[in-house]
Amino acid sequence: MNGIYKLPGIRQMNSSSCGVGWWWLMALVVLVLAGCEAPTEDEAPPADEEAPPAEEVPAAEVEVGPEGPAQIDDGGITEIPDDPELIEEGEALFRANGCSACHAVEVDQIVVTGPSLVGVTERRQPEWIARMILAPGEMLDLDPTAQEMLAEYMVIMPDQNLSVEEVRAIMAYLGTLLEP
Ligand code: HEC
């Protein structure tokens, strides 16, 4: 305690007032410090409020038939061509455009990215297939069957920007992928 009383600023105080004064001073300092140290940081901005899920734009509540939404261009393709040359050309286009990366073309082939195309011309209308290859994005927006597949595979089929002629050729090839 003696050390304290010898501090320069306090030395001139008489001993009785000094004891009380010192503790008041200490109390004050503590209060001030506490006050200073009180967190003054600006209120943290509220954690990015999660944007309310964008309302799914409901696909037009119009019944979509097995040919797919009429407003999507089907390139005028209404049947599966069976011209051998076209089939050959279609097979080459199918490989060149990366379709085979996502689609199996044989029964025992395992490709998990997209649905197997074996038998696709038996389960879908030509117009529907044409629309799916010509405009997969629009099909996924509007066609319930395409949307069901998207929900299953969780992959968006890319638009390969193929011409109607190329799609016709590819469809000729798809016509050869029959269920055994
Ligand atoms: C990146 C992977 C991917 C590529 C590349 C791709 N597709 Fe697809 N395809 C899909 C998926 C996944 C679906 C199911 C719908 C969806 O989720 O988009 C699909 C659906 C289809 C369907 C409908 C199948 C059914 O059972 O009804 C056809 C036909 C089709 N694709 C043909 C093609 C052709 C032809 C090409 C090449 C020009 C191609 N796809 C390229 C992933 C792909």
Boltz pocket constraint, residues with backbone or C-beta under 6 A from the ligand:
constraints:
  - pocket:
      binder: B
      contacts: [[A, 93], [A, 94], [A, 97], [A, 98], [A, 99], [A, 100], [A, 101], [A, 102], [A, 103], [A, 113], [A, 114], [A, 115], [A, 116], [A, 117], [A, 120], [A, 124], [A, 129], [A, 132], [A, 133], [A, 136], [A, 140], [A, 146], [A, 149], [A, 150], [A, 151], [A, 153], [A, 154], [A, 155], [A, 156], [A, 157], [A, 158], [A, 160], [A, 162], [A, 170]]
      max_distance: 6.0
